[in-house]
Amino acid sequence: MKKVICIFCNQEKEKAKEHIWPKWLQIRIGGSTKGVFAGTHAKLGVIPISERISSGENLVLGTVCKDCNNGWMEKLESEFRPLLDVLLKKSDKILLNKKDSIILSHWAFKTACVINKGSNFHQIIPNEHFKYFYDNKKLPQNVIVEIGKLGNSGDETLAWRQGKIQFIISPSSESMIYANIAQNSYIISMQINTLLIRVAYWPLKISHYNKSDEDKKKIKRIWPINNKIDFNKIIESDNLDIFSMSVHIVIKNS
């Protein structure tokens, strides 16, 4: 048996074949694991740096151990699956409670970790975030998870975008300082049919994060936990690229 140092538990154990898009999800969305999926690393949300296109069967990560893959990760998939079915339904009333938000945000962060580690781009989620998530069963400090939705338009059903936070408004005298801080940020957005999810990290306190009034109608925070969310009231975003790039960090004068 081949062993690896697992990216989550940091122990040398038997290697698993971890699919970046879980096989059940590929079948749920595309009908099989033979579909072709694209993942893009983008600057300013829309300018491609590189792209990975692969079949779902071959889109795998080899640095997860079987204990993690068949244990807590499998449990998380089983909790997320019925929640996804609800979110993809055309229902007049879909309310997300605290438990729903925890499950969705944990699944999103786990998947963001696997996407970044398994893609053809430098690692933007630090190793300590993987280990913190595994040890504490909660997201690292200053990580935000948000959701949105699309209409029925669009060709991609499973896709991702990843990069660093680009939009920073700060006092001109401190612009270089915050530009350097931004190098340690990350944002990974996912499209699952009409569901949009993004995981964003800014190294400073959450209070520095800001959204425009228009974004507040299209994007709802689920972590840190918000109040109950009426999913039906979320205004549809135009596409994954626009959803991905609408993260703004506003640094106010003290």
VEXDREN-2710 file (C-alpha; in Angstrom, 1 decimal):
% VEXDREN-2710
k/r/px/py/pz
1/MET/0.0/0.0/0.0
2/LYS/1.3/3.5/-0.9
3/LYS/1.5/6.0/2.0
4/VAL/1.3/9.8/2.0
5/ILE/1.6/12.6/4.5
6/CYS/-2.1/13.7/4.6
7/ILE/-2.8/17.4/4.0
8/PHE/-5.4/17.4/6.8
9/CYS/-4.2/15.1/9.7
10/ASN/-0.5/15.6/8.8
11/GLN/0.1/11.9/9.4
12/GLU/1.7/9.3/7.2
13/LYS/-1.1/6.9/6.3
14/GLU/-2.4/4.9/3.4
15/LYS/-3.2/7.0/0.3
16/ALA/-6.8/7.6/-0.8
17/LYS/-8.0/8.6/-4.3
18/GLU/-9.8/11.8/-3.4
19/HIS/-11.8/13.3/-6.2
20/ILE/-11.8/17.1/-6.3
21/TRP/-15.4/17.0/-7.4
22/PRO/-16.9/14.1/-5.4
23/LYS/-18.1/11.2/-7.6
24/TRP/-21.7/11.4/-6.2
25/LEU/-21.7/15.2/-7.1
26/GLN/-20.5/14.6/-10.6
27/ILE/-23.3/12.0/-11.1
28/ARG/-25.9/14.3/-9.5
29/ILE/-25.1/17.2/-11.7
30/GLY/-23.8/15.7/-15.0
31/GLY/-25.1/12.1/-14.9
32/SER/-21.7/10.4/-14.8
33/THR/-18.0/10.8/-13.8
34/LYS/-17.0/11.1/-17.5
35/GLY/-17.8/14.8/-17.8
36/VAL/-15.1/17.4/-18.5
37/PHE/-14.7/20.2/-16.0
38/ALA/-12.7/23.4/-16.0
39/GLY/-11.1/25.2/-13.1
40/THR/-9.6/28.6/-13.6
41/HIS/-7.0/30.7/-11.7
42/ALA/-7.9/34.3/-12.4
43/LYS/-6.6/37.8/-11.7
44/LEU/-9.2/40.4/-10.9
45/GLY/-11.8/37.6/-11.0
46/VAL/-12.0/37.4/-14.7
47/ILE/-8.5/37.5/-16.3
48/PRO/-7.3/33.8/-16.6
49/ILE/-3.9/33.0/-15.4
50/SER/-4.1/29.3/-16.0
51/GLU/-6.8/26.6/-16.4
52/ARG/-7.1/23.0/-15.7
53/ILE/-9.5/21.0/-17.8
54/SER/-9.9/17.3/-17.0
55/SER/-12.5/14.6/-16.8
56/GLY/-14.1/14.2/-13.4
57/GLU/-12.7/10.7/-13.0
58/ASN/-9.1/12.0/-13.5
59/LEU/-9.6/15.1/-11.4
60/VAL/-8.1/13.7/-8.2
61/LEU/-5.8/14.6/-5.3
62/GLY/-3.3/12.1/-4.0
63/THR/-2.3/13.7/-0.7
64/VAL/-5.3/12.7/1.4
65/CYS/-5.2/9.5/3.6
66/LYS/-7.9/6.9/3.6
67/ASP/-8.8/7.5/7.2
68/CYS/-9.7/11.1/6.5
69/ASN/-11.3/10.3/3.2
70/ASN/-13.5/7.4/4.5
71/GLY/-14.1/9.1/7.9
72/TRP/-14.9/12.7/8.6
73/MET/-14.8/13.7/4.9
74/GLU/-17.3/11.0/3.9
75/LYS/-19.5/12.1/6.8
76/LEU/-19.4/15.7/5.6
77/GLU/-20.4/14.6/2.1
78/SER/-23.4/12.7/3.5
79/GLU/-24.5/15.8/5.4
80/PHE/-24.1/18.1/2.5
81/ARG/-25.8/16.0/-0.1
82/PRO/-29.5/16.4/1.1
83/LEU/-28.9/20.1/1.7
84/LEU/-27.7/20.5/-1.9
85/ASP/-30.8/18.8/-3.2
86/VAL/-32.9/21.4/-1.3
87/LEU/-30.9/24.3/-2.6
88/LEU/-31.2/23.2/-6.2
89/LYS/-34.9/22.7/-6.0
90/LYS/-37.3/25.3/-7.4
91/SER/-39.2/25.8/-4.1
92/ASP/-41.1/28.8/-2.9
93/LYS/-39.6/28.6/0.6
94/ILE/-36.0/27.6/1.3
95/LEU/-34.7/28.7/4.7
96/LEU/-31.1/28.0/5.9
97/ASN/-30.7/27.6/9.7
98/LYS/-27.6/27.5/11.8
99/LYS/-27.0/23.8/11.3
100/ASP/-27.4/24.2/7.5
101/SER/-24.9/27.1/7.4
102/ILE/-22.3/25.0/9.4
103/ILE/-22.6/22.0/7.1
104/LEU/-22.5/24.1/3.9
105/SER/-19.5/26.3/5.1
106/HIS/-17.5/23.2/6.3
107/TRP/-18.1/21.4/3.0
108/ALA/-17.2/24.5/1.0
109/PHE/-14.0/25.0/2.9
110/LYS/-13.0/21.3/2.6
111/THR/-13.7/21.5/-1.1
112/ALA/-11.8/24.7/-1.5
113/CYS/-8.8/23.1/0.2
114/VAL/-8.9/20.1/-2.2
115/ILE/-9.3/22.4/-5.2
116/ASN/-6.3/24.5/-4.4
117/LYS/-4.1/21.6/-3.4
118/GLY/-5.0/19.5/-6.4
119/SER/-4.8/22.2/-9.1
120/ASN/-1.9/23.4/-11.4
121/PHE/-1.3/26.6/-9.5
122/HIS/0.7/27.6/-6.4
123/GLN/-0.8/26.9/-3.1
124/ILE/-2.8/29.9/-1.7
125/ILE/-4.4/28.1/1.2
126/PRO/-1.6/27.7/3.8
127/ASN/-0.9/24.3/5.4
128/GLU/-1.9/25.5/8.8
129/HIS/-5.4/26.2/7.6
130/PHE/-5.8/22.5/6.6
131/LYS/-4.5/21.4/10.0
132/TYR/-6.6/23.9/11.9
133/PHE/-9.8/22.7/10.2
134/TYR/-9.0/19.1/10.9
135/ASP/-8.0/19.6/14.5
136/ASN/-10.8/22.0/15.5
137/LYS/-13.7/21.0/13.1
138/LYS/-14.3/24.7/12.4
139/LEU/-13.0/27.2/9.9
140/PRO/-9.8/29.3/10.6
141/GLN/-10.2/32.8/11.8
142/ASN/-11.0/35.5/9.2
143/VAL/-12.4/33.0/6.7
144/ILE/-15.7/34.0/5.2
145/VAL/-18.1/31.7/3.3
146/GLU/-20.9/33.1/1.2
147/ILE/-23.5/31.8/-1.2
148/GLY/-25.4/33.1/-4.2
149/LYS/-27.3/31.7/-7.1
150/LEU/-27.6/31.7/-10.9
151/GLY/-30.6/31.6/-13.2
152/ASN/-30.9/28.7/-15.6
153/SER/-28.4/30.3/-18.1
154/GLY/-24.8/29.3/-18.4
155/ASP/-23.0/26.2/-19.8
156/GLU/-20.8/25.3/-16.9
157/THR/-22.4/23.2/-14.2
158/LEU/-19.3/22.4/-12.1
159/ALA/-16.6/25.0/-12.1
160/TRP/-14.3/26.9/-9.9
161/ARG/-12.3/30.2/-9.9
162/GLN/-9.4/30.9/-7.5
163/GLY/-7.0/33.7/-6.8
164/LYS/-6.2/36.4/-4.3
165/ILE/-8.4/39.3/-3.2
166/GLN/-7.6/42.2/-5.5
167/PHE/-10.0/45.0/-4.6
168/ILE/-8.6/47.0/-1.6
169/ILE/-9.5/50.5/-0.7
170/SER/-7.2/52.0/1.8
171/PRO/-5.5/55.3/2.8
172/SER/-2.9/56.1/0.1
173/SER/-0.1/56.2/2.7
174/GLU/-0.8/52.6/3.6
175/SER/-1.6/51.1/0.1
176/MET/1.7/49.3/-0.2
177/ILE/1.2/47.7/3.3
178/TYR/-2.2/46.3/2.4
179/ALA/-1.0/45.2/-1.0
180/ASN/1.6/43.1/0.7
181/ILE/-1.1/41.7/3.1
182/ALA/-3.3/40.8/0.2
183/GLN/-0.6/38.4/-1.0
184/ASN/-1.6/36.2/1.9
185/SER/-5.3/36.3/1.1
186/TYR/-7.3/33.9/-1.0
187/ILE/-10.7/33.5/-2.6
188/ILE/-12.0/30.3/-4.2
189/SER/-15.4/30.3/-5.8
190/MET/-17.5/27.3/-6.9
191/GLN/-20.4/26.8/-9.2
192/ILE/-22.6/23.8/-8.7
193/ASN/-25.3/24.0/-11.2
194/THR/-27.2/27.1/-10.1
195/LEU/-25.6/27.3/-6.6
196/LEU/-22.7/29.6/-6.1
197/ILE/-20.3/29.4/-3.1
198/ARG/-17.2/31.3/-2.3
199/VAL/-14.6/31.0/0.4
200/ALA/-12.6/34.1/1.1
201/TYR/-9.7/34.8/3.5
202/TRP/-8.3/38.2/4.5
203/PRO/-5.5/38.1/7.2
204/LEU/-7.0/40.9/9.2
205/LYS/-10.2/41.1/11.2
206/ILE/-13.5/40.4/9.5
207/SER/-14.6/44.0/10.3
208/HIS/-12.4/45.1/7.4
209/TYR/-14.6/43.3/4.9
210/ASN/-17.3/45.2/3.0
211/LYS/-19.9/44.7/0.3
212/SER/-21.8/47.1/-1.9
213/ASP/-25.6/47.5/-1.4
214/GLU/-26.1/45.6/-4.7
215/ASP/-23.8/42.7/-3.6
216/LYS/-25.7/42.4/-0.3
217/LYS/-28.8/41.4/-2.4
218/LYS/-26.9/38.8/-4.4
219/ILE/-24.5/37.4/-1.9
220/LYS/-25.4/36.1/1.6
221/ARG/-22.8/35.2/4.3
222/ILE/-23.2/31.8/6.0
223/TRP/-19.9/31.9/7.9
224/PRO/-19.3/33.4/10.4
225/ILE/-22.9/32.3/11.1
226/ASN/-25.5/34.8/10.0
227/ASN/-29.2/34.8/10.9
228/LYS/-31.6/32.5/9.1
229/ILE/-31.2/33.0/5.4
230/ASP/-34.1/33.1/3.0
231/PHE/-32.5/31.5/-0.1
232/ASN/-35.4/32.5/-2.3
233/LYS/-34.7/36.2/-1.7
234/ILE/-31.2/36.1/-3.0
235/ILE/-31.0/38.0/-6.3
236/GLU/-29.4/36.0/-9.1
237/SER/-25.9/36.7/-10.1
238/ASP/-25.0/37.0/-13.8
239/ASN/-22.2/34.4/-13.8
240/LEU/-19.5/32.8/-11.7
241/ASP/-16.9/35.4/-12.7
242/ILE/-18.9/38.4/-11.4
243/PHE/-19.7/36.5/-8.3
244/SER/-16.0/35.7/-7.7
245/MET/-14.7/39.2/-8.1
246/SER/-17.1/41.1/-5.9
247/VAL/-15.0/40.9/-2.8
248/HIS/-13.9/44.3/-1.6
249/ILE/-11.7/45.1/1.4
250/VAL/-12.2/48.6/2.7
251/ILE/-9.6/50.0/5.2
252/LYS/-10.9/53.1/6.9
253/ASN/-8.8/55.8/8.5
254/SER/-8.4/55.3/12.2
END
